[in-house]
Amino acid sequence: MKKTLDKLRRKHAVAGNVDVIPMTLDAATSNEVKKLEISKAVRYKKKIVEKALKTVYDPEFPIIDIFTLWLIYDIKVQEKEKKINILMTFTTPACPMAEMLQEMVKNAINEKCEWYTVVISITFDPMRNIDMIKDPDLKRMFE
């Protein structure tokens, strides 16, 4: 609770609301406390999802996980709705393993976050290219 109160104090101080800085947790609104707790839970859950995705390998290139290959564009956790939204792409628009890969992603996330609904959206905008890979050694493999 002390950490939550300190975060609220910093938030108000940064915003310039010096005269409304809560001195006790009772003075802080319960909505602010809930927002901080949800924000913390979302960050924690996102890290869990990232770790789960690092266990999923592209069936056509099984030595590198799909997260490292930059097939995952975005992860959004909706804590209140218990929903995880994944925005991803494939190595090619005509990927023959597309359905299988989506099932692998859902299964990996559901193993770690079993009470959440996983929604996967596929995009090819921007089209995946070699420059998206940050690891120079990995990038050389595709050149």
C-alpha positions in Angstrom: 0.0 0.0 0.0 2.9 2.4 0.7 4.2 1.9 -2.8 0.8 2.8 -4.2 0.5 5.9 -2.1 4.0 7.0 -3.2 3.1 6.5 -6.8 -0.1 8.6 -6.3 2.0 11.4 -4.6 4.5 11.4 -7.5 1.7 11.5 -10.1 0.1 14.5 -8.5 3.4 16.3 -8.0 4.4 15.8 -11.7 1.0 17.0 -12.8 1.4 20.2 -10.7 -1.5 19.3 -8.4 0.6 20.1 -5.3 -2.4 21.1 -3.2 -4.2 17.7 -3.8 -1.3 15.4 -3.1 -2.8 12.6 -0.9 -1.0 12.3 2.4 -2.7 9.1 3.4 -4.2 6.3 1.4 -7.7 7.3 2.7 -7.3 10.6 1.0 -6.5 9.0 -2.3 -9.5 8.1 -4.4 -10.2 4.4 -4.8 -10.3 4.9 -8.6 -6.7 6.1 -8.7 -5.6 3.1 -6.6 -7.5 0.7 -8.9 -6.0 2.3 -12.0 -2.5 1.8 -10.6 -3.2 -1.8 -9.6 -4.7 -2.6 -13.0 -1.8 -0.9 -14.8 0.7 -2.9 -12.8 -1.3 -6.1 -13.5 -1.4 -5.4 -17.2 2.4 -4.9 -17.4 3.0 -8.1 -15.5 0.5 -10.0 -17.7 2.1 -8.6 -20.9 5.5 -9.9 -19.7 4.0 -13.4 -19.1 2.4 -13.3 -22.6 5.8 -12.3 -24.2 7.5 -15.2 -22.4 4.8 -17.6 -23.6 5.1 -16.4 -27.2 8.9 -17.0 -27.0 8.0 -20.7 -26.7 6.2 -20.7 -30.1 8.3 -21.5 -33.1 7.3 -21.0 -36.8 6.8 -24.5 -38.1 8.7 -23.6 -41.3 11.6 -22.1 -39.4 11.7 -24.0 -36.1 15.0 -22.6 -34.6 13.7 -19.1 -33.8 10.6 -18.2 -31.9 7.9 -16.0 -33.4 8.4 -13.2 -31.0 12.1 -12.9 -31.9 11.2 -13.2 -35.6 9.0 -10.1 -35.1 5.8 -11.9 -36.2 4.1 -10.3 -33.2 3.4 -6.6 -33.8 1.4 -5.8 -30.6 0.1 -7.3 -27.4 -2.8 -5.6 -25.5 -4.1 -6.9 -22.2 -7.5 -5.9 -21.1 -7.5 -6.8 -17.4 -11.1 -5.9 -16.7 -12.4 -7.9 -19.6 -9.9 -10.7 -19.1 -8.9 -10.5 -22.8 -5.6 -10.6 -24.5 -5.4 -9.1 -28.0 -2.5 -10.2 -30.3 -1.7 -8.4 -33.5 0.5 -10.5 -35.6 1.6 -11.3 -39.1 3.1 -14.3 -41.0 6.3 -14.7 -42.8 4.3 -14.6 -46.0 0.7 -13.7 -46.8 0.2 -17.2 -48.3 1.5 -18.9 -45.2 0.4 -22.6 -45.4 0.8 -22.9 -41.6 -1.3 -19.9 -40.7 -4.1 -21.7 -38.8 -1.7 -24.0 -37.0 0.5 -21.0 -35.9 -2.6 -19.2 -34.6 -3.6 -22.3 -32.6 0.0 -22.6 -31.2 -0.1 -18.9 -30.1 -3.5 -19.4 -28.4 -2.4 -22.6 -26.7 0.9 -21.0 -25.4 -0.9 -18.0 -23.9 -3.7 -20.1 -22.5 -1.2 -22.3 -20.6 0.0 -19.2 -18.7 -3.2 -17.1 -18.7 -6.0 -19.7 -18.6 -8.8 -17.3 -17.5 -8.2 -14.9 -20.4 -9.8 -15.0 -23.9 -7.1 -14.7 -26.6 -8.1 -12.7 -29.7 -5.7 -12.9 -32.6 -5.8 -10.3 -35.4 -3.7 -10.8 -38.6 -2.2 -7.9 -40.5 0.2 -7.4 -43.3 0.4 -3.7 -42.8 3.2 -3.0 -42.5 4.4 -5.9 -44.5 7.0 -7.9 -42.5 10.6 -7.4 -43.8 14.1 -8.2 -42.7 14.7 -4.8 -41.3 12.2 -5.5 -38.5 14.6 -8.0 -37.0 16.7 -6.2 -34.4 19.2 -9.0 -33.7 22.1 -8.5 -36.2 23.1 -12.2 -36.2 19.6 -13.3 -36.8 19.2 -10.7 -39.6 22.3 -12.1 -41.4 20.6 -15.5 -41.5 17.9 -14.1 -43.7 20.1 -12.0 -46.0 
